[in-house]
Amino acid sequence: MSLKLNVAHLYGDLLNTYGDIGNILVLEYYAKQMNVELTSEIVSLDQQFEESKFDLSFFGGGQDYEQVIVSKDIQNKKEALTSFIENDGPMLAICGGYQLLGEYYISAKGEKIAGINALPHYTKSQDNNRFIGDIVIKNSETGQEYHGFENHNGMTFLGNGERPLGTVISGHGNNGEDKSEGAIYKNVFCSYFHGPILARNGELAKRLLLLALKRKYPTNDFTQQEQLEIKPTY
Amino acid sequence: MSLRSSVAITAGRTSYWFLHNFLHGGTALPGKITLAIDPDVLQDLAKNYETVIITGTNGKTLTTALTVKALKAKYSQVLTNPSGSNMKQGIVTAFLTSQKTKSGKNLAVLETDEANVELVTKYVRPKVFVLTNIFRDQMDRYGEIYTTYAKILAGIKLEPTATIIANGDAPIFNSVALPNPIIYYGIDAQEDKEQQALPNTDGLLCPKCQHILHYKKISYANLGKYYCPNCDFKRPELDFSVSKIIQQTPQSSEFIIDDTTINLHIGGTYNIYNALAAYSIARFFAIDSSLIATALNDNDEKIFGRQEVINVDNKEITLILVKNPVGLDQVLEMIKTDPEPFSLAVLLNANYADGIDTSWIWDGRFENLPFNNIPSVLAGGERYRDISFRLKVAGVSDKQFMERENLTEVLEALKKMPSNRIYVLATYTAVLQLRKLLANQGYIKEGME
């Protein structure tokens, strides 16, 4: 049996500022090494998110203007996206995508922009400051270190039921205060990392792919895929 | 002219003379000295010039150089600022060191940084604004494309009667209604075909109704014959257009503007836009198209220097600066048209001048390169690991691949590459470092640029 995964690239034509397409390319790269055929399609304005079509979702970040347009359109996909997430659908959300999965964010101009409230975090803005620079975090459950580059005005605070993607070793993280970076909720992984995140953190790409495979093919044996060795890229 | 201005101008000219004759350089310092004595000096200096301001993310330098060349076909006195000196000091220096003609027009063509358009406009009262394109650049500095355009508009709004000569294929230049007369140029070389831009393209929202723009022709990125499927927003009528692209190689472009054939001695679709902009400006100043063609066809090494060809032990090394996603992608599109076998080196640094975030390398479609016909691929520079993984994901095999962090080792590896032709794509500080090495080993003369 040939293994296939189909990725929903949410608003890929609008939220693509920091090499976000790289995350899709890296997923394809490791999927190929796992003998999995990975395809992706853009789900954008005025389109439905058909949750049954997708095994994995990716939601990138963009410019303020585009994010405001997306924040309005995504309300029409709220139900389907929430259902995908609650049914353990694997998802990676970066920067603006991360913020829009939460309750709301305050833009750099001070406007309150509604998210879809699928995850319980919220995001405030800093006055005339951005967190910019290299960042390293450690995930306490796996012991893995993740490397990235952050560049964000938003300060995100996690809610009940969410745990951070990692603890900040160097850099700023979610809000510069509580040493947390990113969020994990069910099979959703959120982060402020550019780089793009999966390029420097192949272990995370592997984890997402395995989650998607095991959810789609529950009776399959994935020992071979689990043994894929991720060579350091950073 | 006020006494303060004359003192300032004299001081600036003296310092330029000193720097130029004894230190073989100096383009910003004389301007800086002059401005320190009289901050408003540009007003006096620019008074008797008809000034063209050229701005935009990519293509400013070449468009400026080609424009000067084309204008000189008719006008004896055309002032300009040297390559890269597009901040205020550099512009002051340009006026300081120029001689005005007693009879006829004095023209000034100024490459101007997007963030400086308003400031420069206050002083020089431009007759023409030329807008090349706006793409995402180093995001940590200028921010969004809309913010960049707002900065340019702040300058244009000070001169509502100045003519705008804009790239008509860029939707953003049709997004704000202005009282100024506007001339649009663009490329119309393909058959119409319903299409959408690639998913990682920036600036695809209709400014009127916020739907995703569709296209009938795309040159690259979001440039093309766009239209909104939801409202009446569409590409404006073009005043000057490339009607046919006859042939493109990495070293040359042959194309037709209206009825005039141009043979440009540089490759890349983005350089066709630069030549088209220069052509449009020269036509605005009433120069015959045949004279413009002669000027653009000239193989002028000083103008095409950004794409430098260096002979290293009989290897032909083409050194190309890459600095942002659209620029990188266009360079890749250009080199893949080479009919000769070639090797490739990509040198990535991430110092402040390069942009400290390297994520933009993922927006260049390395996947489209014909790796089967590229015998050797090298990843180098301080961030060689990032570019190395990028190239592996694009399909480079271990057999054809090598990594060299240190540029001295990079240069040695280049000398041993199996093909005679080698393309070296490098970020700003990597270009400087490599040129210094090449100069030390006597392959090039060291420049002050």
Boltz contact constraints between the chains, C-beta under 6 A:
constraints:
  - contact:
      token1: [A, 12]
      token2: [B, 199]
      max_distance: 6.0
  - contact:
      token1: [A, 13]
      token2: [B, 199]
      max_distance: 6.0
  - contact:
      token1: [A, 13]
      token2: [B, 204]
      max_distance: 6.0
  - contact:
      token1: [A, 16]
      token2: [B, 200]
      max_distance: 6.0
  - contact:
      token1: [A, 18]
      token2: [B, 359]
      max_distance: 6.0
  - contact:
      token1: [A, 19]
      token2: [B, 359]
      max_distance: 6.0
  - contact:
      token1: [A, 19]
      token2: [B, 360]
      max_distance: 6.0
  - contact:
      token1: [A, 19]
      token2: [B, 362]
      max_distance: 6.0
  - contact:
      token1: [A, 19]
      token2: [B, 363]
      max_distance: 6.0
  - contact:
      token1: [A, 21]
      token2: [B, 200]
      max_distance: 6.0
  - contact:
      token1: [A, 21]
      token2: [B, 362]
      max_distance: 6.0
  - contact:
      token1: [A, 22]
      token2: [B, 362]
      max_distance: 6.0
  - contact:
      token1: [A, 25]
      token2: [B, 393]
      max_distance: 6.0
  - contact:
      token1: [A, 29]
      token2: [B, 393]
      max_distance: 6.0
  - contact:
      token1: [A, 42]
      token2: [B, 199]
      max_distance: 6.0
  - contact:
      token1: [A, 45]
      token2: [B, 212]
      max_distance: 6.0
  - contact:
      token1: [A, 63]
      token2: [B, 144]
      max_distance: 6.0
  - contact:
      token1: [A, 65]
      token2: [B, 146]
      max_distance: 6.0
  - contact:
      token1: [A, 69]
      token2: [B, 210]
      max_distance: 6.0
  - contact:
      token1: [A, 132]
      token2: [B, 140]
      max_distance: 6.0
  - contact:
      token1: [A, 149]
      token2: [B, 357]
      max_distance: 6.0
  - contact:
      token1: [A, 194]
      token2: [B, 359]
      max_distance: 6.0
  - contact:
      token1: [A, 195]
      token2: [B, 359]
      max_distance: 6.0
  - contact:
      token1: [A, 196]
      token2: [B, 359]
      max_distance: 6.0
  - contact:
      token1: [A, 196]
      token2: [B, 362]
      max_distance: 6.0
  - contact:
      token1: [A, 199]
      token2: [B, 389]
      max_distance: 6.0
  - contact:
      token1: [A, 233]
      token2: [B, 389]
      max_distance: 6.0
  - contact:
      token1: [A, 234]
      token2: [B, 385]
      max_distance: 6.0
